[in-house]
Amino acid sequence: MTPLSRTLVVLNLMFFGAGLALFVQGQRASSSAREVEARLERMEGRINQLLAQRQGPAVALSGAPSPAPALPADLDTRVEQAVTRALQAHASSAAPRDTPAPREPPVPNARNAEAWARGNEVVDRALSDRRWGEAQARELAASVPLLTQQQQLDLLRRLSVAINEGQLKVETRGPLF
């Protein structure tokens, strides 16, 4: 046998083997698909059986549902009275809403001003050092409860912009403050 014919025989055997493997896998897949389909049909039958058992007495033998129990004639009146009583109780316990609530609580001047200055100082130092670490986060966290919501947003905005622009390297594992 010549080397070329041996190569052809080997190649033919390889292609035959690959084709046979694909054919066998296809047969296995189709048989497993049939098994899955049969299992699904059995499960569907079991579900239908359980639903029929659950509905049992509610469904008559003819398949028509049994008539619903009669509701009291004054049901609408009862519901209306209960709702009216609940609304009246809620209205009497609720505070009058004539004056709108202030958007921001009053600021305690001395403590707030000190916390605001301290928070800005922490952010300024961090910007000059170009890093935001655990120590800075702890320092700012101590000032935050004394700040107004707007002041907190302003500090967070300064930090966010600096981080996004690459001016600060964040070295904390937790929150920024």
Rosetta constraint file for C-alpha pairs under 8 A:
AtomPair CA 1 CA 5 HARMONIC 6.47 0.50
AtomPair CA 1 CA 6 HARMONIC 6.76 0.50
AtomPair CA 2 CA 6 HARMONIC 6.39 0.50
AtomPair CA 3 CA 7 HARMONIC 6.24 0.50
AtomPair CA 4 CA 8 HARMONIC 6.28 0.50
AtomPair CA 5 CA 9 HARMONIC 6.16 0.50
AtomPair CA 6 CA 10 HARMONIC 6.18 0.50
AtomPair CA 7 CA 11 HARMONIC 6.09 0.50
AtomPair CA 8 CA 12 HARMONIC 6.02 0.50
AtomPair CA 9 CA 13 HARMONIC 6.15 0.50
AtomPair CA 10 CA 14 HARMONIC 6.17 0.50
AtomPair CA 11 CA 15 HARMONIC 6.20 0.50
AtomPair CA 12 CA 16 HARMONIC 5.97 0.50
AtomPair CA 13 CA 17 HARMONIC 5.97 0.50
AtomPair CA 14 CA 18 HARMONIC 6.16 0.50
AtomPair CA 15 CA 19 HARMONIC 6.03 0.50
AtomPair CA 16 CA 20 HARMONIC 6.00 0.50
AtomPair CA 17 CA 21 HARMONIC 6.09 0.50
AtomPair CA 18 CA 22 HARMONIC 6.24 0.50
AtomPair CA 19 CA 23 HARMONIC 6.13 0.50
AtomPair CA 20 CA 24 HARMONIC 6.15 0.50
AtomPair CA 21 CA 25 HARMONIC 6.16 0.50
AtomPair CA 22 CA 26 HARMONIC 6.13 0.50
AtomPair CA 23 CA 27 HARMONIC 6.27 0.50
AtomPair CA 24 CA 28 HARMONIC 6.20 0.50
AtomPair CA 25 CA 29 HARMONIC 6.04 0.50
AtomPair CA 26 CA 30 HARMONIC 6.13 0.50
AtomPair CA 27 CA 31 HARMONIC 6.14 0.50
AtomPair CA 28 CA 32 HARMONIC 6.02 0.50
AtomPair CA 29 CA 33 HARMONIC 6.02 0.50
AtomPair CA 30 CA 34 HARMONIC 6.25 0.50
AtomPair CA 31 CA 35 HARMONIC 6.28 0.50
AtomPair CA 32 CA 36 HARMONIC 6.13 0.50
AtomPair CA 33 CA 37 HARMONIC 6.12 0.50
AtomPair CA 34 CA 38 HARMONIC 6.15 0.50
AtomPair CA 35 CA 39 HARMONIC 6.19 0.50
AtomPair CA 36 CA 40 HARMONIC 6.16 0.50
AtomPair CA 37 CA 41 HARMONIC 6.25 0.50
AtomPair CA 38 CA 42 HARMONIC 6.28 0.50
AtomPair CA 39 CA 43 HARMONIC 6.15 0.50
AtomPair CA 40 CA 44 HARMONIC 6.07 0.50
AtomPair CA 41 CA 45 HARMONIC 6.20 0.50
AtomPair CA 42 CA 46 HARMONIC 6.24 0.50
AtomPair CA 43 CA 47 HARMONIC 6.15 0.50
AtomPair CA 44 CA 48 HARMONIC 6.18 0.50
AtomPair CA 45 CA 49 HARMONIC 6.14 0.50
AtomPair CA 46 CA 50 HARMONIC 6.16 0.50
AtomPair CA 47 CA 51 HARMONIC 6.14 0.50
AtomPair CA 48 CA 52 HARMONIC 6.16 0.50
AtomPair CA 49 CA 53 HARMONIC 6.28 0.50
AtomPair CA 50 CA 54 HARMONIC 6.12 0.50
AtomPair CA 51 CA 55 HARMONIC 6.19 0.50
AtomPair CA 52 CA 56 HARMONIC 5.92 0.50
AtomPair CA 55 CA 59 HARMONIC 6.27 0.50
AtomPair CA 58 CA 65 HARMONIC 6.16 0.50
AtomPair CA 58 CA 66 HARMONIC 5.92 0.50
AtomPair CA 59 CA 63 HARMONIC 5.88 0.50
AtomPair CA 59 CA 64 HARMONIC 6.06 0.50
AtomPair CA 59 CA 65 HARMONIC 4.62 0.50
AtomPair CA 59 CA 66 HARMONIC 6.01 0.50
AtomPair CA 60 CA 64 HARMONIC 5.64 0.50
AtomPair CA 60 CA 65 HARMONIC 5.87 0.50
AtomPair CA 60 CA 66 HARMONIC 6.16 0.50
AtomPair CA 71 CA 75 HARMONIC 7.11 0.50
AtomPair CA 74 CA 78 HARMONIC 6.31 0.50
AtomPair CA 75 CA 79 HARMONIC 6.19 0.50
AtomPair CA 76 CA 80 HARMONIC 6.13 0.50
AtomPair CA 77 CA 81 HARMONIC 6.14 0.50
AtomPair CA 78 CA 82 HARMONIC 6.21 0.50
AtomPair CA 79 CA 83 HARMONIC 6.19 0.50
AtomPair CA 80 CA 84 HARMONIC 6.13 0.50
AtomPair CA 81 CA 85 HARMONIC 6.15 0.50
AtomPair CA 82 CA 86 HARMONIC 6.19 0.50
AtomPair CA 83 CA 87 HARMONIC 6.15 0.50
AtomPair CA 84 CA 88 HARMONIC 6.14 0.50
AtomPair CA 85 CA 89 HARMONIC 6.12 0.50
AtomPair CA 86 CA 90 HARMONIC 6.14 0.50
AtomPair CA 87 CA 91 HARMONIC 6.03 0.50
AtomPair CA 88 CA 92 HARMONIC 6.15 0.50
AtomPair CA 89 CA 93 HARMONIC 6.29 0.50
AtomPair CA 90 CA 94 HARMONIC 6.02 0.50
AtomPair CA 104 CA 148 HARMONIC 7.22 0.50
AtomPair CA 104 CA 149 HARMONIC 7.41 0.50
AtomPair CA 105 CA 148 HARMONIC 7.57 0.50
AtomPair CA 107 CA 112 HARMONIC 6.53 0.50
AtomPair CA 107 CA 148 HARMONIC 7.17 0.50
AtomPair CA 108 CA 112 HARMONIC 5.64 0.50
AtomPair CA 109 CA 113 HARMONIC 5.82 0.50
AtomPair CA 110 CA 114 HARMONIC 6.19 0.50
AtomPair CA 111 CA 115 HARMONIC 6.15 0.50
AtomPair CA 111 CA 146 HARMONIC 6.95 0.50
AtomPair CA 112 CA 116 HARMONIC 5.98 0.50
AtomPair CA 112 CA 146 HARMONIC 5.57 0.50
AtomPair CA 112 CA 147 HARMONIC 5.82 0.50
AtomPair CA 112 CA 148 HARMONIC 7.96 0.50
AtomPair CA 113 CA 117 HARMONIC 6.13 0.50
AtomPair CA 114 CA 118 HARMONIC 6.11 0.50
AtomPair CA 115 CA 119 HARMONIC 6.01 0.50
AtomPair CA 115 CA 143 HARMONIC 5.00 0.50
AtomPair CA 115 CA 144 HARMONIC 7.38 0.50
AtomPair CA 115 CA 146 HARMONIC 6.16 0.50
AtomPair CA 115 CA 147 HARMONIC 6.57 0.50
AtomPair CA 116 CA 120 HARMONIC 6.20 0.50
AtomPair CA 116 CA 143 HARMONIC 7.27 0.50
AtomPair CA 116 CA 147 HARMONIC 6.48 0.50
AtomPair CA 116 CA 151 HARMONIC 7.39 0.50
AtomPair CA 117 CA 121 HARMONIC 6.07 0.50
AtomPair CA 118 CA 122 HARMONIC 6.25 0.50
AtomPair CA 118 CA 140 HARMONIC 7.76 0.50
AtomPair CA 118 CA 143 HARMONIC 6.95 0.50
AtomPair CA 119 CA 123 HARMONIC 6.38 0.50
AtomPair CA 119 CA 139 HARMONIC 7.74 0.50
AtomPair CA 119 CA 140 HARMONIC 5.51 0.50
AtomPair CA 119 CA 143 HARMONIC 6.09 0.50
AtomPair CA 119 CA 144 HARMONIC 7.61 0.50
AtomPair CA 119 CA 155 HARMONIC 7.46 0.50
AtomPair CA 120 CA 124 HARMONIC 5.99 0.50
AtomPair CA 120 CA 155 HARMONIC 7.21 0.50
AtomPair CA 121 CA 125 HARMONIC 6.07 0.50
AtomPair CA 122 CA 126 HARMONIC 6.18 0.50
AtomPair CA 122 CA 136 HARMONIC 6.39 0.50
AtomPair CA 122 CA 139 HARMONIC 7.03 0.50
AtomPair CA 122 CA 140 HARMONIC 6.56 0.50
AtomPair CA 123 CA 127 HARMONIC 6.15 0.50
AtomPair CA 123 CA 136 HARMONIC 7.90 0.50
AtomPair CA 123 CA 155 HARMONIC 7.63 0.50
AtomPair CA 123 CA 158 HARMONIC 7.93 0.50
AtomPair CA 123 CA 159 HARMONIC 7.21 0.50
AtomPair CA 124 CA 128 HARMONIC 6.29 0.50
AtomPair CA 125 CA 129 HARMONIC 6.14 0.50
AtomPair CA 126 CA 130 HARMONIC 5.72 0.50
AtomPair CA 126 CA 131 HARMONIC 5.55 0.50
AtomPair CA 126 CA 132 HARMONIC 5.78 0.50
AtomPair CA 126 CA 136 HARMONIC 7.24 0.50
AtomPair CA 126 CA 168 HARMONIC 7.41 0.50
AtomPair CA 127 CA 131 HARMONIC 6.82 0.50
AtomPair CA 127 CA 162 HARMONIC 7.67 0.50
AtomPair CA 127 CA 167 HARMONIC 6.83 0.50
AtomPair CA 127 CA 168 HARMONIC 6.34 0.50
AtomPair CA 130 CA 167 HARMONIC 5.88 0.50
AtomPair CA 130 CA 168 HARMONIC 4.60 0.50
AtomPair CA 130 CA 169 HARMONIC 6.18 0.50
AtomPair CA 131 CA 168 HARMONIC 4.85 0.50
AtomPair CA 131 CA 169 HARMONIC 4.53 0.50
AtomPair CA 131 CA 170 HARMONIC 5.97 0.50
AtomPair CA 131 CA 171 HARMONIC 7.05 0.50
AtomPair CA 132 CA 136 HARMONIC 6.09 0.50
AtomPair CA 132 CA 137 HARMONIC 7.29 0.50
AtomPair CA 132 CA 168 HARMONIC 6.31 0.50
AtomPair CA 132 CA 169 HARMONIC 5.97 0.50
AtomPair CA 132 CA 170 HARMONIC 4.81 0.50
AtomPair CA 132 CA 171 HARMONIC 5.80 0.50
AtomPair CA 132 CA 172 HARMONIC 6.99 0.50
AtomPair CA 133 CA 137 HARMONIC 6.37 0.50
AtomPair CA 133 CA 170 HARMONIC 6.29 0.50
AtomPair CA 133 CA 171 HARMONIC 4.72 0.50
AtomPair CA 133 CA 172 HARMONIC 5.02 0.50
AtomPair CA 134 CA 138 HARMONIC 6.21 0.50
AtomPair CA 134 CA 171 HARMONIC 7.08 0.50
AtomPair CA 134 CA 172 HARMONIC 5.21 0.50
AtomPair CA 134 CA 173 HARMONIC 7.82 0.50
AtomPair CA 135 CA 139 HARMONIC 6.20 0.50
AtomPair CA 136 CA 140 HARMONIC 6.14 0.50
AtomPair CA 136 CA 177 HARMONIC 7.94 0.50
AtomPair CA 137 CA 141 HARMONIC 5.99 0.50
AtomPair CA 137 CA 172 HARMONIC 7.68 0.50
AtomPair CA 137 CA 175 HARMONIC 7.54 0.50
AtomPair CA 137 CA 176 HARMONIC 5.46 0.50
AtomPair CA 137 CA 177 HARMONIC 4.47 0.50
AtomPair CA 138 CA 142 HARMONIC 6.34 0.50
AtomPair CA 138 CA 177 HARMONIC 6.36 0.50
AtomPair CA 139 CA 143 HARMONIC 6.94 0.50
AtomPair CA 139 CA 177 HARMONIC 7.96 0.50
AtomPair CA 140 CA 144 HARMONIC 6.27 0.50
AtomPair CA 140 CA 177 HARMONIC 5.74 0.50
AtomPair CA 141 CA 145 HARMONIC 7.58 0.50
AtomPair CA 141 CA 177 HARMONIC 4.64 0.50
AtomPair CA 143 CA 147 HARMONIC 6.85 0.50
AtomPair CA 144 CA 152 HARMONIC 6.56 0.50
AtomPair CA 144 CA 177 HARMONIC 7.97 0.50
AtomPair CA 147 CA 151 HARMONIC 5.84 0.50
AtomPair CA 147 CA 152 HARMONIC 6.18 0.50
AtomPair CA 148 CA 152 HARMONIC 6.27 0.50
AtomPair CA 149 CA 153 HARMONIC 6.24 0.50
AtomPair CA 150 CA 154 HARMONIC 6.19 0.50
AtomPair CA 151 CA 155 HARMONIC 6.33 0.50
AtomPair CA 152 CA 156 HARMONIC 6.14 0.50
AtomPair CA 153 CA 157 HARMONIC 5.92 0.50
AtomPair CA 154 CA 158 HARMONIC 6.27 0.50
AtomPair CA 155 CA 159 HARMONIC 6.29 0.50
AtomPair CA 156 CA 160 HARMONIC 5.99 0.50
AtomPair CA 157 CA 161 HARMONIC 6.04 0.50
AtomPair CA 158 CA 162 HARMONIC 6.17 0.50
AtomPair CA 159 CA 163 HARMONIC 6.11 0.50
AtomPair CA 160 CA 164 HARMONIC 6.01 0.50
AtomPair CA 161 CA 165 HARMONIC 6.02 0.50
AtomPair CA 162 CA 166 HARMONIC 6.19 0.50
AtomPair CA 162 CA 167 HARMONIC 4.92 0.50
AtomPair CA 162 CA 168 HARMONIC 5.73 0.50
AtomPair CA 163 CA 167 HARMONIC 5.78 0.50
AtomPair CA 163 CA 168 HARMONIC 4.92 0.50
AtomPair CA 163 CA 169 HARMONIC 6.76 0.50
AtomPair CA 163 CA 170 HARMONIC 7.39 0.50
AtomPair CA 172 CA 176 HARMONIC 7.17 0.50
